[in-house]
Amino acid sequence: MNSAGSTAPELTTEDDFVPDVQTLEILAALAEGKNKEEAAICSHVSGRTMRRKLAELRVTWNVDSNVEAVVLAVRRGLI
């Protein structure tokens, strides 16, 4: 049951969404100054998968760039 007493799943808001481990690895690599290609290699994903994960994260967190996503992840203590 959720806080409203319903068994329906609660929707995740952009404020409490935590990305998966691969996305966090990508963000951490970008925060370290790696370029996108290097970040994908470090995270063991293809460039296409990395771009998709970052695009989904930007939409979920309502940010316009990967830099903003990295900053938000740092501020939230995720990386």
N, C-alpha and C positions, 0 to 999 in steps of 0.2 A: 504494500500500500504506500502511496505517496503522501505528502503532507496534507493533502486535501481529503484523505480518506478513500481515495479512488484507487483501483488497481490498474488504471490506465498509465502507461509510461509517461513520465514528465519529459517535456521537450527541453532540449539543451539550448541555452541561449549563447550568444556569442561571448558573453562574459565568463561563462563557466566551462566552455568547450576546451578540452585538452587534446591537442593533436596526438596522433599515434607516434610510436617510437621512431619510425623512419623519418617522419616529417620533422620531429624534434632534432634528429641527427642532421638533417639538411639545414635547418635553421642555425644550429650550432656551428656547422662548417661555414656557413655564410657569415656568421658573426665573427669567426676567426679570420675572415678576410679571404677565404677561398672563393674562386669564381664559381659560376653555376655548374660548369662541367666537373670541376674538382669536387664540389659538394655532392654531386650525384655519385661519383666514384667512391667517395668516403662513406656514403650511405648505402652503397651496394644496390643502387637502383639505376634504371636507365634515365637518360635525359628527359625522355617523354614522361615517364612516371613522376620524376621530380617536378616537372612543369605542371602536371596535373595536380599533384598534391599541394603545391604552392598556390595554384589558382583557386582550388577549393578552400584553402585556408584563408586567402585574402577575402573571398566572398563571405565565409563564416564570420570572420573577425571584422568585416566591414572596413578593410584597409585597402589602399590603392597601390601599394608597392611591396616588394619583398623586404625592403629596408624597414618599412613600417611594421611588417610582421615580425621581423627580428627584434625590433625595439620593444614591441608589445610582449613578445615571449620573454625577453630579459626582464621587463618591468613586472611580469607575473611570476618570475622566478622559475620559469620552465627550462631555461638554458643558462 
